[in-house]
Amino acid sequence: MMTQGVQHKARTPLNALVHPEAIVFDLDGTLLDTIEDLTDAMNAALTNRGYPRRSVEECKHLVGDGTDVFVRGALPPEARIPETVADLVIAYRAKYAEIRPRKTKPYPGIIELLDGLTARNISMAILSNKRDAVVKQEVSHFLPMTSFA
């Protein structure tokens, strides 16, 4: 096929070209729906220190870049000083460890997706900004039949 003097080969459907050997997933917001537990832990830490609560929608926009960024964003602007952030990070992590897996669950279709990838012998791994011990706990609890590298 010729287009403006450039020769193009006939295109093959994308699904025929994609045969990955491995896939790397994020955990929160990709494999597991954790936002309600993250929000509950943040709100417990905030209200225990007299700060206002955050909605699930607000927290959705604050997560993704690590705990320090989440905590800093959840605090009112005037409270975003290093000492306050550090204190709230400790409180948040303690509360999250206490309450997690109350509302956390795999997203619909994730178990079937992972099973299908396993059946195709596609290696899988998780890359998360969560602490490794927390990732391992959540994977063993929510995705126990899946092997990750």
Salt bridges, closest charged atoms under 4 A:
ASP28 OD1 - LYS130 NZ 3.03
ASP33 OD2 - LYS105 NZ 3.68
ASP40 OD2 - LYS103 NZ 2.76
GLU57 OE2 - LYS60 NZ 3.08
GLU58 OE2 - ARG54 NH1 3.21
ASP87 OD2 - ARG49 NE 2.63
GLU98 OE2 - LYS95 NZ 3.20
ASP132 OD2 - LYS136 NZ 2.98
GLU138 OE2 - ARG100 NE 3.73
GLU138 OE1 - LYS130 NZ 2.77
